[in-house]
Amino acid sequence: MTTLTPEQTSVEADQQSRPVLALDIGGTKVAVAVVTADGRTHGLLVEPTHRDRGPADVIRRLFDMGHRSLRAAGLTAPVEAVGISCGGPLDARAGILISPFHLPGWIDIPITELASREFGLPAVLQNDASTAALAEYRYGAGRGLGTVVYLTISTGVGGGFVIDGELYRGAAGNGGEPGHITVRAGGRPCSCGRRGCLEAYCSGNNIGRRGAEAAAAAHAAGRATLLAGLTTVTAQDVSRAAAAGDPVAGEVWDETTALLGQALTDLVNVLEPDAVILGGGVTRAGAMLLDPVRQAVKEGAMGPAGDAVTVTLAALGDEVCVVGAGAIAHDRLAQDQNA
């Protein structure tokens, strides 16, 4: 057994002080954990959302997971708040899920009121991509920096900004939506109802769709492609085929990185951040995504910004949103203490 010095015991006690319960509501999965002040998760549980069962069923199972996580965490300090991470549109100040794109049929759900009643604790809500931005800034790839732009490139494209150490929330908590920057006016339809958004081109789902369309067009034109014959084309299929030298997949991938680089260059020119952090499943392509995007930002950013900004991959992996939900709960405790 390891024996801690008094100093180590003090640090460990401080890190486990004021733990919070973190709930992340995704369209595919829900995640729950107790998060301590050092950003570590305890009693982490991840289960399918089963969103087709409706909000009442999902919320009941989410809260049951919360109680199980509290028991599994094994911490002696009492949990003091609940943080909730979810996609929007939402009203963070009122604690209401207005109509999240990834949760059809969830209309005006008073999620913080429900959570507060369930656990007997104050609860706070924030957009999931914004919580992820805060988590990466505080505990991950942005640690020690001042201003950070975070993008998650996954099923959709989301993100958030930390400006001079403060999470940018916007008037109702939906601010910081880089996925809905227009990169091609009048272009492909987006899930938000507009056309030409970054998400319509660079999300994992839409990279796959564009790959399938390109494969069909290539087949009609008599061009060979590794994407031909796939039942479903994914972003990973496109990146792998492009890496193997497939010209059809290469065209799709080059357009993807060019448009992502364009959007990031615009954000760098507006905010002049210390770092741009990229997370989400599409970033598993690694250097194949990162290198051309870095080059686009370096060449396109005005003045010294292109050389000064770091474009890097996220560090917290799949736990980023649940860690972020914990971070906003810790911020709520600090606000209450200082009020």
N, C-alpha and C positions, 0 to 999 in steps of 0.2 A: 504493500500500500504506500502511495506517495504521501509524504508529510509536507504540508505547506508552511512556509514561513509566515509570521504575522502579517508582513506586507502583502504576500500573495493571497492570504485569507481575506484581507481587507479589499483587495482588487476584485477577487471572485465574488465577494458579497455585494460589492458595488455594481458589478456587471449583472448580477441576478436581482438587483433591486428593482422595484416597480415594473415587474413583468406585465405584458399586455397580451390579450388574445387577438390574433390576426386572422381575418376571414377574407379569402379571395374567391370571387364568384366569376368563373369563366364560362364560356359557352360549351366547352368540351369537358372541363374538369373543375372541381372546386378543391381548394386547399385551405387547411386550417393548421395553425401552430401557435404556441406561446412564444413570444419574441422578447428577449431581454435587451437591455440597453446597449449591449455590444453588437446587436444585429444578428445574434445567433437564434436559430429556431430550436424549439424543444417540443417533443410530442407531435411532430409533423404528420399530418394525415392528408392523403390525396385520393379522391374518388371521382368517378364519372359524374357529370352534372345531371344527365338525363333530363335535359330541358324540356323535352316533349311531355313530361309529366306535369308541367305547370309550376308556377311560383310557390304555391303553398307546399307542395311536396318537396321541392328543392330546398326551400328555406328550413323546413322541419328537419331534413337530413343534415343540412349545414349546421344547424344549432346542435343537433345530436353529436356531430363530429366535434364541435366546440367543447362540449362537456367531456367527451372521450379524450380530447387533446389535453385538457386541463388535468385530467387524472394521469395521463401518460407522461406529462412533462416532468413530474417529479421534483418541482421546485418548492421550496419552503415559503418563499415570499408570496403574498397574495397578489393575484392579478387585479389590476386597478382600472383598466379601460379596454374597450373593444375598438379595433380599427378594421374598416371594411373597404376592400378594393374591388371595383367593378367597372366595366366599360360604360360609356355614356350613350345617349344623353342622360344626365343626372343633375340633381340640384344638391351640391355638396353641403351647402349651408343649412338647407332644410332637411338633409338626410334622406332624400327621396330619389328612387330610381325612376326616372320619368318614362323612358322607353328605350332601354339598351338595345343596340342593333343586334347583338349576339344572343339576346334572350327574347325572342318573339312572344308577345302576349304579356310581358311584364310592364304594366302601365301604372305609374304613380304608386309604387311600392314604398311605404315608409320604413325603409330597412333599418335605419338607426333606432327608431322608436321601438321596432320589434326586437332588435338585438338588446337594447337597453333593458327592456321589460324581461327578456329571457334570462339575462345574466346578472341583472341588478347592478349594472355598471354604466358609466357614460360611454357613448359610442360615437364614432366619427366616420364619415364616408368621404372617399376621394376617388377620382378617375384612376383606373388601374395603371395606365401608362404613366400618369403623373407620379403615382406611388413608386413605380419602378424607377423613374428618374431620381426620386429622392433616395431610394435605397442604393442605387449605384453611386450617387454623389456621396452619401454618408458612409457606406460600408464597402463599396466596390471599386470600379475602375476610375471613378471621379473623386476618390477620397483625397482630401487635402487641397482640392482646387476651388476656385471661386465661382465660375460660371460654366455650366455644363448643358449641352443639348443631348438628349437621349432619344433614340428611336428604336422601337421594337418592330422587326420585320418578320412577321409570322403569318397567321391566317389573314390578318389585316395588317395595316401599318399604323401604329400609334406612337406616342412619344410624350415628352414633357421637358420643361426647362427649369433649371435651378440657376437663378440669377443673383450673383453676389451672396450666395449662401442661402437664399430664400426660394422655396418652391413657388413657381408662378402658377396661380390657380385660375385667374380670370374672375369675372364678376359672379358667376354661378358655379364655379368649380370645373368648368369644361374647357378652360383655356389650355393652349399648347396642343394643337391638333395638327402636327406636321403631315400626317397621312392624307390630309385633305387640302394641301397646297396644290394648286393647279399647275401641272407640268406640261399639259398639252390641251390648249383651249378647244372645247368641243369634242374632245377625245372619247375614250371608252367610258361607258357608264360605270358609276361607282355605287357602292351600297348606301352611301349617304343621300343619293338622289341627284347628285351633280354629275358632271362629266369631266374627264381629264385629270382626275385627282391622282396624286402619287400612289395611293393605295390601289387604284384601278390598274396600275401597271406593275407595281413592285411588291405587292403582297404575295405570299406563298401561293395562295389560291389562284391569283391572277397571272402569275408567272406560268403556272401549270396550264391555265386556260389558253394563254397566248402560245404556249408550246404546242398544245393540241391543235390550235387553229393553224399554226405554221406547218405542222406535220401534214394536215389535211390539204393545205395549199400546195405543199411540196409534192404530195402524192398526185394531185391533179395535174401538176406541171411535169411529172415524170422525174422528179428529183428524189434521190435516196436520202434517208435520214434515220438515225438510230431511234428516233421517237416514233417511227411508224410501227403500227401493230400493238402499241401499248393500250390497254383498256382504259386506264386513267393516267394522264401525264401530270407529274408533280414538279414542283420547283427543283427538287433534288434530281429528278430525271433530266431536266433541262441543263442544270449545272454540270452534271456528270457527262452528258453527251457533248456539251460545249468543251469540256476539258479534254475529251477524247478526240477533238478536232472536227466534230460534226458541224458543217456550215450552217444548217438550218437552226440548230439549237444555239450556235454561236451568235447568230443574228438576234435571237430573242434575248440571250444573256447580255449582249453588248448594249442593246436598247435599255435593258433593266438597269445596268450599272451607270449608263449615261444619264438616265432620268433621275436616279437616286443621287448621283453626284451633282446634278443641276439643282435639285431641291436643297441638298446640304450646303451647297455654295451660297444659295440665297439666305439660308439661316445663318451661316457664318458671317455674311456681309451685314445682316441686321443686328446680330447679337454679339459678334466677336467673342465667342466662348473660348475657354481654355481647352476644352475637349468636346469632341463629338463621340458619343458612345453608341455602338450598334449592338442590339441584342435580338433574340428571336431565332426561330428555326432556320430561316434562310441564311443566317450568318454562319451556319455550319459549313458553308462553301469556303470559308476562310479567306485566304489570300486572293482567291479568284474573284471574290466580291470586294475585299478591302483594298487591294492594290489599285484598280482603276478608279474607285471612288476617291481614294486619297489623292490620286493624281489630278482628278477633276477639281477637287477643292483647292489643291495647291495652285493650279493654273487659273482658276476662275475667281478666287476670293480677291477682294480689293486690298491694295496696300500690303502691309506685312501680315495680315490676318491668315493668309493661306500657309505661310511658313510657320506661324506661331501656333496654330491650332493642331491638336493631336486628334487623329481619327483612329479609334481603337475599338476592340470588341469588349462587350460587357463581361463582368467577372462573376456575377451571382447565379447565373444559370436559371434553372426552372423555379428556384425559390424566390426570384426577385420581387414578384408582386406580393407575396405573403410577407416578406421582409419589409417591403414598402408599407403595407397595411399596418405593420407593427410600428414603423417609424412615424406615421401620422398620428397613431394613438399616443406615442410618447410625446409628440409635439402638443397634443391636446392636454396631456397632464401638465406639461411645462406652462402652457398658457393659463390653465386653471390655477396653478401655484402662484403665478405672477399677477393674477388678476386682483 
